[in-house]
Amino acid sequence: MTATAKSSTQIAARITEAMLARKLAPGTRLGEQQLAELFGVSRTQIREALTRLVTRGIVTVSARRGWYVIEPTPADARDAFEARRVLELGLLRHARPLSKDAIRTLRQHVEREQAALEGEDVATRSFLLGDFHVCLCESFGNSLLADTLRDLTTRTTLTAMQYQSSHHARQSCAEHVGIVAALEDGDLALAEQLMHDHLCNVEAGLAQSLRSDPLSPLGQALAPLTQNTDFATSPQLKEF
């Protein structure tokens, strides 16, 4: 692999990590020049990295508008969750029991999740919760599926950011702990059932948020910043 290819791969990975960590919101513009300056590379390498992400379905590009993080619709979310169920449940259904080293890696991962829950670093917490599924896939030795799952997890993370999923981080972490415990016991059938329940819970939390208040994101965006602004007394915005 050439130095240019390595750089573009690493840049694409960094951008993906930022999405999983909820640092890059849906619809964020990814300016070529700004990224080139930040990473200290040419705009050509940035375009290569962004093209990779377009191919993977997590960045979109327009000749007039430039490069942007995707803005998934509820239908996109349903498709992504369905794909994740097929991939993750199929992996567990046909897998062999994990080695002690693989179990140790997964246990360390959930321990980091638990530690992040006690701190204030929301980005690290979000990244670890999403990356658990990629780590699990890697533990079974399938890097191709792990790459695919990373992109699907990124899509569902972006959807949760956009529509304010009500599935809580502590609940996700507890469900991860249960999955690892089942794998440690060699009970792949239980691990598969727990994973199914977990993915359904996450998706249900997103669906509940959409049903409860579909205008909530817009309302929060338009809420007055302080009571001293002109907008705060505007009759059109007071009720948000």
Phi and psi in degrees as a GROMACS rama.xvg file:
@    title "Ramachandran Plot"
@    xaxis  label "Phi"
@    yaxis  label "Psi"
@TYPE xy
-74.7061  165.377  THR-2
-61.8073  -38.8103  ALA-3
-63.1326  -44.5669  THR-4
-62.8319  -39.9837  ALA-5
-62.0248  -45.4965  LYS-6
-62.2967  -44.394  SER-7
-66.2412  -35.6267  SER-8
-65.6093  -43.9566  THR-9
-66.4955  -38.8761  GLN-10
-65.0838  -43.6908  ILE-11
-60.7115  -39.6447  ALA-12
-65.1645  -40.5854  ALA-13
-64.1258  -40.8259  ARG-14
-66.2672  -41.2986  ILE-15
-62.3601  -42.7705  THR-16
-60.4814  -38.4314  GLU-17
-65.3166  -34.8275  ALA-18
-67.9598  -45.4293  MET-19
-62.3891  -32.078  LEU-20
-83.2044  1.73288  ALA-21
63.1204  30.321  ARG-22
-91.2918  -23.6594  LYS-23
-112.856  113.894  LEU-24
-82.309  158.397  ALA-25
-55.6913  137.358  PRO-26
86.7105  -2.09018  GLY-27
-64.2176  132.43  THR-28
-78.553  135.023  ARG-29
-111.021  88.9941  LEU-30
-71.2619  131.016  GLY-31
-59.9751  -48.2272  GLU-32
-64.9183  -43.6049  GLN-33
-62.7061  -42.9808  GLN-34
-66.4258  -39.3049  LEU-35
-60.6519  -41.244  ALA-36
-68.5151  -41.3427  GLU-37
-64.3628  -41.9526  LEU-38
-91.2428  -8.86111  PHE-39
67.2302  38.0672  GLY-40
-130.698  178.357  VAL-41
-80.0085  160.382  SER-42
-64.854  -27.1781  ARG-43
-61.693  -44.5441  THR-44
-65.9034  -35.7893  GLN-45
-64.0189  -43.8199  ILE-46
-62.0808  -37.0939  ARG-47
-63.1483  -43.5147  GLU-48
-64.2872  -45.3452  ALA-49
-68.0241  -34.2199  LEU-50
-63.2713  -38.5932  THR-51
-58.0236  -43.2736  ARG-52
-71.69  -31.7053  LEU-53
-64.1379  -44.9935  VAL-54
-59.8093  -35.0482  THR-55
-84.084  -3.91253  ARG-56
83.6475  16.4465  GLY-57
-116.242  -0.21683  ILE-58
-134.16  145.311  VAL-59
-120.738  153.891  THR-60
-134.864  143.327  VAL-61
-133.387  138.948  SER-62
-58.7915  -31.8303  ALA-63
-92.1466  -36.9119  ARG-64
-97.3671  -25.0491  ARG-65
100.998  -152.255  GLY-66
-102.203  136.731  TRP-67
-141.659  149.04  TYR-68
-65.6984  139.421  VAL-69
-63.207  156.017  ILE-70
-119.67  89.4294  GLU-71
-64.7897  143.511  PRO-72
-90.2265  166.714  THR-73
-55.3039  -35.6181  PRO-74
-65.894  -39.3167  ALA-75
-60.2543  -40.1694  ASP-76
-63.1519  -44.7062  ALA-77
-60.2128  -43.0286  ARG-78
-63.0126  -42.2482  ASP-79
-66.1337  -42.0682  ALA-80
-66.2736  -38.9299  PHE-81
-63.3709  -42.311  GLU-82
-63.4409  -39.7727  ALA-83
-64.1194  -39.9099  ARG-84
-61.9069  -45.9522  ARG-85
-59.1658  -45.6145  VAL-86
-71.0011  -53.2183  LEU-87
-71.3936  -41.0111  GLU-88
-71.1546  -37.5764  LEU-89
-63.716  -38.6946  GLY-90
-60.7916  -46.6461  LEU-91
-69.1453  -34.9038  LEU-92
-66.3365  -34.3644  ARG-93
-107.796  8.45582  HIS-94
-87.3619  162.651  ALA-95
-95.785  159.015  ARG-96
-54.9951  144.946  PRO-97
-76.8011  154.604  LEU-98
-73.0521  165.68  SER-99
-62.4475  -37.757  LYS-100
-64.1165  -40.8374  ASP-101
-65.7738  -41.1429  ALA-102
-62.9896  -40.9919  ILE-103
-61.7892  -40.516  ARG-104
-62.7804  -42.9756  THR-105
-67.2794  -39.5969  LEU-106
-63.8384  -40.1884  ARG-107
-64.6025  -35.8246  GLN-108
-64.3528  -47.8391  HIS-109
-68.5212  -28.1685  VAL-110
-65.9399  -38.1112  GLU-111
-66.6867  -37.1346  ARG-112
-59.6128  -47.0013  GLU-113
-63.1956  -39.4899  GLN-114
-65.4571  -40.0247  ALA-115
-66.1065  -31.6692  ALA-116
-64.9698  -28.4778  LEU-117
-83.119  -14.6697  GLU-118
-99.4546  -168.47  GLY-119
-112.014  7.64611  GLU-120
-85.2537  87.06  ASP-121
-64.2736  -34.4145  VAL-122
-62.6646  -47.7276  ALA-123
-63.3484  -42.9239  THR-124
-58.7374  -47.3528  ARG-125
-64.2424  -42.4072  SER-126
-62.6195  -46.5968  PHE-127
-63.6029  -39.8844  LEU-128
-64.0666  -39.6014  LEU-129
-74.3443  -38.54  GLY-130
-72.4546  -17.5384  ASP-131
-53.206  -42.4981  PHE-132
-68.7999  -36.18  HIS-133
-68.2849  -43.0361  VAL-134
-60.117  -40.9334  CYS-135
-61.8027  -44.8462  LEU-136
-62.6413  -41.992  CYS-137
-64.5442  -31.6526  GLU-138
-63.5133  -27.4674  SER-139
-86.6693  0.785388  PHE-140
82.0472  19.5559  GLY-141
-113.073  91.8953  ASN-142
-69.9785  -30.8032  SER-143
-65.2797  -46.8112  LEU-144
-65.7542  -34.6949  LEU-145
-62.719  -41.8239  ALA-146
-64.0875  -42.214  ASP-147
-64.0736  -42.9437  THR-148
-67.373  -33.7478  LEU-149
-59.703  -41.9984  ARG-150
-69.1179  -40.2999  ASP-151
-66.0295  -39.892  LEU-152
-66.3197  -38.2878  THR-153
-61.4718  -41.6354  THR-154
-61.199  -44.9856  ARG-155
-71.2129  -31.1586  THR-156
-64.8289  -44.8888  THR-157
-62.8141  -36.7973  LEU-158
-65.4176  -43.5773  THR-159
-62.3593  -37.5251  ALA-160
-63.0353  -40.7914  MET-161
-74.5704  -33.5744  GLN-162
-116.521  11.6897  TYR-163
57.7441  64.8229  GLN-164
-55.7445  140.298  SER-165
-94.0123  3.32565  SER-166
-75.2273  119.501  HIS-167
-83.8517  151.166  HIS-168
-59.9505  -41.7061  ALA-169
-63.6962  -37.1014  ARG-170
-66.1162  -43.3348  GLN-171
-59.7058  -45.5584  SER-172
-61.3887  -44.4558  CYS-173
-61.0419  -38.6481  ALA-174
-68.5749  -36.2055  GLU-175
-62.8117  -41.7254  HIS-176
-59.0002  -43.1504  VAL-177
-64.1757  -39.1013  GLY-178
-64.5357  -43.7642  ILE-179
-64.8946  -39.4736  VAL-180
-61.4923  -41.6909  ALA-181
-64.2903  -40.7847  ALA-182
-65.4796  -38.4755  LEU-183
-64.028  -32.9371  GLU-184
-80.8547  -3.74334  ASP-185
76.4396  14.9206  GLY-186
-95.721  82.8573  ASP-187
-67.7352  -32.0343  LEU-188
-64.0611  -43.1361  ALA-189
-66.5737  -41.735  LEU-190
-59.5367  -40.716  ALA-191
-63.4132  -43.5389  GLU-192
-64.8625  -41.9332  GLN-193
-64.8361  -38.1738  LEU-194
-66.2145  -41.3471  MET-195
-58.5197  -47.7428  HIS-196
-62.0569  -41.1702  ASP-197
-61.9178  -49.4306  HIS-198
-64.4336  -37.7861  LEU-199
-66.0697  -38.1634  CYS-200
-64.177  -43.4788  ASN-201
-63.1623  -45.1837  VAL-202
-65.667  -38.7536  GLU-203
-64.6994  -36.4226  ALA-204
-62.8675  -38.6186  GLY-205
-67.5029  -44.645  LEU-206
-63.7091  -38.6205  ALA-207
-63.3394  -40.0981  GLN-208
-62.898  -39.5795  SER-209
-66.788  -39.5195  LEU-210
-72.0972  -36.3528  ARG-211
-70.5668  -39.4841  SER-212
-161.015  84.9704  ASP-213
-64.7508  -18.4734  PRO-214
-95.1018  2.32529  LEU-215
-58.07  -45.9537  SER-216
-58.1283  -42.5143  PRO-217
-68.2351  -40.1305  LEU-218
-61.8801  -41.7608  GLY-219
-67.4334  -37.0229  GLN-220
-66.2528  -33.4955  ALA-221
-95.7908  0.114842  LEU-222
-64.3334  144.546  ALA-223
-63.5698  142.623  PRO-224
-73.2102  -41.667  LEU-225
-142.036  166.611  THR-226
-79.3085  -3.04818  GLN-227
-98.5075  -3.72568  ASN-228
-83.228  158.672  THR-229
-61.4305  -34.9405  ASP-230
-66.5259  -28.8119  PHE-231
-62.3916  -27.5832  ALA-232
-100.132  3.00099  THR-233
-69.004  126.964  SER-234
-63.8373  -23.8374  PRO-235
-74.2953  -24.4556  GLN-236
-110.662  -7.9163  LEU-237
-60.8589  -31.7672  LYS-238
-85.6844  -4.95711  GLU-239
